[in-house]
Amino acid sequence: MIRKIMFRKKYSILIIIFVVIGCENPFSSDEEAPSVLITFPSDGSTVTGVISVTADASDNESVVKVEFSIDGKLKETDTETPWSYLWDSGDYADGKPHTILAKAHDKEGNFDSLSVSLITVIVGIPQLSISPITLPFEDNLTQLTVSIKDSGQDTLRWEMSTEEDWISLSSSTGSTFKETDLVIVTVDRTNLQPGNYIGIISVTSNGGDQELNATLSKNSNPTLSVFPQTFDFGESSLRDTLFVSNSGTGSLEWSITDDQDWLTISKTSNIIDSGADTVLVNVNRAGLAHGDHMAIISIKSNGGDQEIIAKLNIDSNPSLSVSPQFLDFGETTIQDFLVIRNIGTGSLEWSITDDQDWLTSSLTTNSTTTSSDTVYVTVNRSGLAGGEYTGNIFISSNGGDNDVSVGMKVSNPPVLNLSATSIDFGLTGTISNFSISNNGGETLIWNMNQSENWISILPDSGTTTTETDIINVTANRDSLAPGNHLGIISLSSNGGNQDISVSLNIESEPILNVSPQSLDFGETELQKSLSITNQGAGILSWTVSDDQDWITISPTTGTTTTETDLVNVTVDRTGLTGSGFTGSITVNSNGGVVNISVGMGVSEAPVLDVSPLIIDFDSTLTDSAFTIENSGGGTLTWSIPIDSLPSWITLSPSEGSTTTESDTVNVSISRFGLTSGEYSSKILISSVGDGGETGVIVEMVVP
């Protein structure tokens, strides 16, 4: 008998569960099936990370096990209350619905629709959120803080990098879920020439990518620069180092004061022309009360003032608490847990060891302040002879030690073992087999039945101790409609129960499906992809062609059954002018024909525009400038070959790019060492692509 249980959720997903009603055990009068209900998580909820899936199960006699499946795949068989399964949902983090199924069994193999509980949940995905994305290091500022957090629904893993030598990062990698990660960005002006600088900081993550812009200016006056901007001495540190430097020019005169008696500073004033002064900052914890303490260090100078915050913490004593003091796994329990708490104050540092090979702990070391740590303890009975076993778990910490006793029994009942859990007859097969063996000690008694009348099994019952029973399975394809056919062979025994899935396919016609139905490359994109799938059956043979010279397709032919074929479509704008181009791609196959429309834009080229074209320094001027603009479209990238200029001309910058803004190039001349007379030279400005090339004539007179 087959029952179809249909669930319609807001995601418009149809879930069909085949439940096989087994024959009652001929040796028992118990005919009542168990019932089960998933209690956590709730149906339709969103989950993240590692969660405990729990269920309530009941029976008129006893429930022997509950099976937990994710998306139709068996993940855990729990044989002891409470019925639960630890699921790492991070492996399914795609923002899509996933099904959780719990299936209860009693010792007689009774089963009906109430023996299955099914829910649908969504596993969240991470999303990168950064603030700020612009870092202006104005005046004498040397440090700014960037916050990274996850605005999605799963753990965000990120990496941060930069190619600029004058930028350093306090952290380059991290992960976050609900908390905010802070990265301190520090700039060093020491080796930079006076002028304006822009640096790119790249952030990549499993929740998206982002680029940050860091800008700074270096002037020609003395500028106070200190590092770090904060001191955190924590619970034990007694000394740290402060660096005072001049990121400008000239002489920097500085002095330091603080507002707390527990702070001592090794150097309180000095004068710096270049390099950095090293200042030792010492703390004295003697006599300080428990808790957090803060001080302000003030640095004053003729290049600006700064304040630095210094913090420390006076901690008290942690104390270890462990419960329970004894773990009894009996004959069937595989996993139990310990709870470790800090009932004192401060940070409790603990570690776990044990004295038995059959014991495993999920955590062996950790630290906790006010929260509790759960340690899952697992026993492995494999290879152990029947009998009673004892062991000990030792917990050591800076807040005391504790020993937990462990007890376990090993029985030797029959254990059902199958050589296969699925049979696939494919397109042509009709005969297959599998074997039943006993991995336990006592006699295994088994029987089976099938859900579909096109499946035949022989024999359908038997017993075994050490021998292997061979089961022949036959599929009758007569009168089956085209498509996939599924069935289940249900095997019950006194050594466990098992379902064997049986499938076959009756071939039908292929059907062509292509997506997307149109491709728009805009003005900049060069490549997109088409997906070709077979929504029918059999082998789909396809070819692809286009009607435009600027379209290239690869590959142009292929075959598919159930897999997806990707076709890369590339456009070439070289030599094309105008605002828009259209074309068509045709996919022919033995399963139909699909036409794909293609659109592409061609943007306007950049044009180099320089003003003025002549700079006359006469006999007295030494500094001037000219501007570079883009009078066309797109981005104009320009450069000046400074190696070709005479030594009496210097300029900055020598390269750049612009869209609509103006770039200013500062030009200076030096008459030193030159003989009297008139001098003239040409500064050549060239651009990448079709922007053009021009020159600025520089003239001067040496008296």
Stockholm file with secondary structure:
# STOCKHOLM 1.0

chainA/1-703         MIRKIMFRKKYSILIIIFVVIGCENPFSSDEEAPSVLITFPSDGSTVTGVISVTADASDNESVVKVEFSIDGKLKETDTETPWSYLWDSGDYADGKPHTILAKAHDKEGNFDSLSVSLITVIVGIPQLSISPITLPFEDNLTQLTVSIKDSGQDTLRWEMSTEEDWISLSSSTGSTFKETDLVIVTVDRTNLQPGNYIGIISVTSNGGDQELNATLSKNSNPTLSVFPQTFDFGESSLRDTLFVSNSGTGSLEWSITDDQDWLTISKTSNIIDSGADTVLVNVNRAGLAHGDHMAIISIKSNGGDQEIIAKLNIDSNPSLSVSPQFLDFGETTIQDFLVIRNIGTGSLEWSITDDQDWLTSSLTTNSTTTSSDTVYVTVNRSGLAGGEYTGNIFISSNGGDNDVSVGMKVSNPPVLNLSATSIDFGLTGTISNFSISNNGGETLIWNMNQSENWISILPDSGTTTTETDIINVTANRDSLAPGNHLGIISLSSNGGNQDISVSLNIESEPILNVSPQSLDFGETELQKSLSITNQGAGILSWTVSDDQDWITISPTTGTTTTETDLVNVTVDRTGLTGSGFTGSITVNSNGGVVNISVGMGVSEAPVLDVSPLIIDFDSTLTDSAFTIENSGGGTLTWSIPIDSLPSWITLSPSEGSTTTESDTVNVSISRFGLTSGEYSSKILISSVGDGGETGVIVEMVVP
#=GR chainA/1-703 SS CEEEEEEECTTCCEEEEEEECCCCCTTCCCCCCCEEEEEESCTTCEECSEEEEEEEEECSSCEEEEEEEETTEEEEEECSSSEEEEEEGGGGCSSSEEEEEEEEEETTCCCCGGGEEEEEEEECCCCEEEECSEEEECTTCCEEEEEEEECSSSCEEEEEEECCTTEEESCSEEEESSSCEEEEEEECCTTCCSEEEEEEEEEEETTCCEEEEEEEEECSSCCEEEECSEEECTTTCCEEEEEEEESSSSCEEEEEEESCTTEEESCCEEEESSSEEEEEEEECCTTCCSEEEEEEEEEEETTCCEEEEEEEEECCCCCEEEECSEEECTTTCCEEEEEEEECSSSCEEEEEEESCTTEEESCSEEEESSSEEEEEEEECCTTCCSEEEEEEEEEEETTCCEEEEEEEEECCCCCEEESCSEEECTTTCCEEEEEEEECSSSCEEEEEEESSTTEEEECCEEEESSSCEEEEEEECCTTCCSEEEEEEEEEEETTCCEEEEEEEEECCCCCEEEECSEEECTTTCCEEEEEEEESSSSCEEEEEEESCTTEEEECCEEEESSSCEEEEEEECCTTCCSSCEEEEEEEEETTEEEEEEEEECCCCCCCEEEECSEEECTTTCCEEEEEEEECSSSCEEEECCGGGSCTTEEEECCEEEESSSCEEEEEEECCTTCCSEEEEEEEEEEESTTSCEEEEEEEEEEC
#=GC SS_cons         CEEEEEEECTTCCEEEEEEECCCCCTTCCCCCCCEEEEEESCTTCEECSEEEEEEEEECSSCEEEEEEEETTEEEEEECSSSEEEEEEGGGGCSSSEEEEEEEEEETTCCCCGGGEEEEEEEECCCCEEEECSEEEECTTCCEEEEEEEECSSSCEEEEEEECCTTEEESCSEEEESSSCEEEEEEECCTTCCSEEEEEEEEEEETTCCEEEEEEEEECSSCCEEEECSEEECTTTCCEEEEEEEESSSSCEEEEEEESCTTEEESCCEEEESSSEEEEEEEECCTTCCSEEEEEEEEEEETTCCEEEEEEEEECCCCCEEEECSEEECTTTCCEEEEEEEECSSSCEEEEEEESCTTEEESCSEEEESSSEEEEEEEECCTTCCSEEEEEEEEEEETTCCEEEEEEEEECCCCCEEESCSEEECTTTCCEEEEEEEECSSSCEEEEEEESSTTEEEECCEEEESSSCEEEEEEECCTTCCSEEEEEEEEEEETTCCEEEEEEEEECCCCCEEEECSEEECTTTCCEEEEEEEESSSSCEEEEEEESCTTEEEECCEEEESSSCEEEEEEECCTTCCSSCEEEEEEEEETTEEEEEEEEECCCCCCCEEEECSEEECTTTCCEEEEEEEECSSSCEEEECCGGGSCTTEEEECCEEEESSSCEEEEEEECCTTCCSEEEEEEEEEEESTTSCEEEEEEEEEEC
//
